Amino acid sequence: MRKILGILFILLISNLLFAQYRTGLILPKHFLSSDRRDSFCCVLFPDSMISLYENEGGKRKGKICRVGDPNEDEHHYEKLYIKTKGAKPELLGIELFQEVGFETYCYAYDEVKNGYVRIFTPKGNFWISVYELHKMEYGIFTWKEFIIKSTGKLNGFFPKDIGMNLFALPSANSKIIKKMKGDEYVIIPTGECKGNWCKVKVNHYKKNPCIADKNDEPNLIKSYTGWINLVDAIGNPLLWFYTHSC
């Protein structure tokens, strides 16, 4: 019993730690603009090693890299390793990454400072140079950018479990048009934003369109237009989305 409780505790702490590291995403430069996201595969990260620093511009403490020959390992691009001084390469678990498409994952960061982004690893927090990423045709993108530029490329966005309000104006003091909770509300960003407030169209359905029978009576109840916060004050997304198809 103690062993089971210990494992559950570790999983809980790990999930809490990972949940904090979601201010933005490290992605190939052209990922968000691509109309063929299905052409990207596995764990997205530069193939050449990326240095890990103890602080922004500080001493190099290791690297993140791929190991082996892709011609000899069909799972080569599904794996990333961390290598610190004096230690063997250690495989990074998939739970460290954010799924952004069908079996497509990327690293998330939690802070940007002086040209570096901070990431979490099993060996602690490290900083990565944005310049090094750019040289490898990668960049950093906020969740707000990801959501807006993914409109029409994913199967819609939905309120998180706690629900959210659709406001008439970009202000929490304005009229509430609709209280939204559940996956019957499909949120479509228009691209018009003021800070974290963004104008959206909302389709309210009887059933989530992904599970509704196409032969049933019309599913759409009503459409609304209003304002919501796409991300919270830290930058974490306030919406969720299907990474797999319906």
N, C-alpha and C positions, 0 to 999 in steps of 0.2 A: 504493500500500500504506500509506504514512504517513497519508494522508487517511482511509483506512478504519479504521486503528488509532486515529486520533484521535477519530473518531466513536464507535467502540466504547467508548473510554475515557470520553468525555463521558456516554454512556448509562449506563455502569456507575456513575460518580460520581453521576449524577442519581438512579438507582434507590436507591443507598445513602442519599442525602439524603432522598428521599421516604419511605423505609422507617422513618426515625427520627421522622417527624412523624405518628404514628398513636396518640397517647395517647387521643384522643377525636374526636368528630365534631360539626360544626355542622349542625344540622338544623331544619326547621320544628318548632315545639313539639309538634304533634300527630302527627308522622310515626310515632313508635314505637307509639303507642296505636291508630293507624288500622288498620282491617281492610281498607282499600282503598288499599294502598300503590301500586297500579298507577295511581291517580289523580294521583300526584305525577310530575312529569316533568322530565327533562333535568338541568341543573345547578342543584341546589337552593341558593338564596342569596337574601337580600332583594333586592327589585326596586329599592328606594331605595339610594343610595350609602352605603357603610360606610367610615368613616374608618380610615386606617392610621396608627399611632403608632410613633415610634422606640423607645419603651419604655412600660411601663404608666403611663398618665397623663402621658406626655411630649408632645413637640412633634408636631403632625400633619404627616405626610410625604406623604400622598396619599390615594387612595381606591380601593376596588373597586366597580365599577358595571357596569351593562348599558349598551349604546350602541344608539341607534336606536329605531325605532318597532316594537313587536310586531305592529302591524296591517300593516306593510309587509315584515316579515322573518319567514318561517315558522320560521327557526332561531334566533329571538331568545333563547329561553330555554335554548339549548344553549351560550351564550357568556357569559363574564365577562371584564372588562377591568380592568387595573390602570392607574391614572393617577397619576403623580408630578409634582411641580412642574416646569414647563418642558418636559414631554415629552408626546407624543401618547399616547392610550390604547393599551395593548398587550394583545393577546389572550392570555389565560392558556391554556396547553395542557391538554388533557384528562388528561395524565399527572400533573398536580398534584392531581387529585381522587381520592376514594375511591368506588368503585362500590358502592352499597348496595341496588341493585335493578336490574331490567331497564332498561338504558340510563338509569339514574338515578344521579346522582353528587352528592357533597357535598365541602365542604372539611374537612380534618382539622386538628387543632391538636396541639401537642406540649407545651404548658405552660399552666397557669392561675395567675395571680398578681394579687392586688389588684384583682379585678374585670375582668381582661383575659385574653385568650387569645392565644398566639403562633402565627403561621402562617408558612409558607414561600412566597416568591414568587420569580420570576426576578430581582427587584431586591433580594433579601435577606429577612431576617426582619423581620416587623412584628407589632405588637400590635393587637388589635381589642377594643373595649369590649363586654363582655357586656351592659351596660345598653342600648347601641344595638341589639344583636341582639334583646333582649327587646322593645324598642319595635316591632320589625319582625316580631314573632311567631315569632322563632327562639330557639333555646337551644343549650346545649352538653351533650353526653352522652358518658359514658365508654363504652369498648368493652364493659365488663362490662354496663352498662345495655342497650346495643344488643343484645348476645347474648341476655340473659335475656328482654327484651321482644319479641324476634323469634322466640322459640320458637313453633312452630305457624304462623308466617307466612312462613317460608322452608323450603326442602326439606332441613332438617336441618343439622347441623354435623358436621365431620369433623376428625380429627387432622391436623396439618400433617405434611409429609413426614418430619420427623425422628421422628415417633411420640410417644406419651405413655403414661403409666401411669395406670390406674384404681386408686385406693387405697380401702381399707376405711374409713378415717377421714380427716378433713381434716388430714393430716400426712404428710410425705414419709417419716416413720419407721414408718408403719403398714404393714400387709400389702398387697402388690400383688395385686389381684384379677385384673387382666388387663393385658398389654402390648398396646397398640393402635397399629396402623400401617396406613395404607391407607384407601381410601374404602369399604371393606366395613363399617366401624364408623360407625354413625350415633349421634351424641351428642345427647341431649335434656335440657337443663337443667330442673331441677324448680323453681327459684326459691329454694331454701334455700341460703344462703351464710354462710360465716364468713370475713370478709376476702375474699381472692381465691379461696379454696376454695369450690367450689359442688358440691352434690349433683346427680348426673346419672343418667339411665337410658341405657344403651348397648345398642343392638341390633346384634348381629354377624351379617352376612349372608354368603352364599356369593358373591354378586355385589352390587355397588352397586345399590340398588333402582331407580336411575334408568336403568340399562341392562339390568336383568334382564328376561327374557321372562316376562310374566305367565302364560303357558301352561306354563312349566317346573314342575318339582317344587318344593315349598315352599322358599323362599329363606332364611328365617330360621334361623340355627344356634342361637343362644342369646341371652338378654337378661341384663344385669347391672345392678346399682345400686351406685354408689360415689361417690367424690369426686375431682375434678380441679381444677387451677388454670385458670380461664377466660382469665386474662391474666397476663403476666409482671410482674416487679417495677416496670417502667416504666409498664405499662398497655397494652402491645401485645397483641392477641389471640393466643391459642395454638391457635385453631381456624380453619378456613376454611369457607366456605359458597358455595353456588351463587347468583350474583346473577341468573342466568337460570333459567328452568324446566328440568326434566330434559330 
